[in-house]
Amino acid sequence: MLVGLAILGLILALALGNLGPWLLAARRTDSEAAFWRSVEPAQLILAELTAGAFDTDAQFSLTATHARFRALAPTLSPSPLFVDLHIEDRRQDKDRGQNGGHVVLLLATSARPTPSILLNGERPLRLRRSSARALVVEAQSNGTWVPLLAAPMPADAPLRCDFDFIARTCR
């Protein structure tokens, strides 16, 4: 009986000992996801997209929960793409027992049409365009709207794209 318990103990030790790396990988994945849904990376991504925005007077549409514009972002696509930013309030989903419970800022482009979560938080968000020609994401705090992200749109001009086959982008 003691030999059987010893063998069972060794089997359990081997089985549970192999779970350690899986648990560490799960924690690392969760922390990486939290990082990529924080403000600093969202600011970098939004700034890159708005820096390449062009012809914003003709192609730019904006509401409090949705922004759509054209941009040239060589890291995402060699040709100009449409950028869609959309705010979804998923806090009601939590009350129904579904996944969610947050307000999210989603990003989709014509190069990657499946929306990705750019920001994930508890506070209501809204989009607006500042007088300094910047796209601003604001969060509600104590009944007032506070700027959370601001990304200037400096290249506001019509684009004439001469495709360069070597650089694989417009010039």
TACORRA-V331901 format. One record per pair of residues at least 24 apart in sequence whose C-alpha atoms are under 7 Angstrom apart, sorted by the first residue. I is the first residue (numbers start at 1). J is the second residue. If there is no record, write none. Layout:
[[I & J] [I & J]]
This chain:
[[37 & 117] [37 & 118] [37 & 119] [37 & 120] [38 & 119] [39 & 119] [42 & 118] [42 & 119] [43 & 149] [46 & 151] [47 & 151] [47 & 152] [49 & 73] [50 & 151] [50 & 152] [50 & 153] [51 & 152] [51 & 153] [51 & 154] [51 & 155] [52 & 155] [53 & 153] [53 & 155] [53 & 156] [54 & 155] [54 & 156] [54 & 157] [54 & 158] [54 & 159] [55 & 156] [55 & 157] [55 & 158] [55 & 159] [56 & 156] [63 & 127] [64 & 126] [64 & 127] [64 & 128] [65 & 126] [65 & 127] [74 & 169] [77 & 111] [78 & 168] [78 & 169] [78 & 170] [79 & 169] [79 & 170] [81 & 109] [81 & 110] [81 & 111] [82 & 109] [82 & 110] [83 & 108] [83 & 109] [83 & 110] [84 & 108] [84 & 109]]
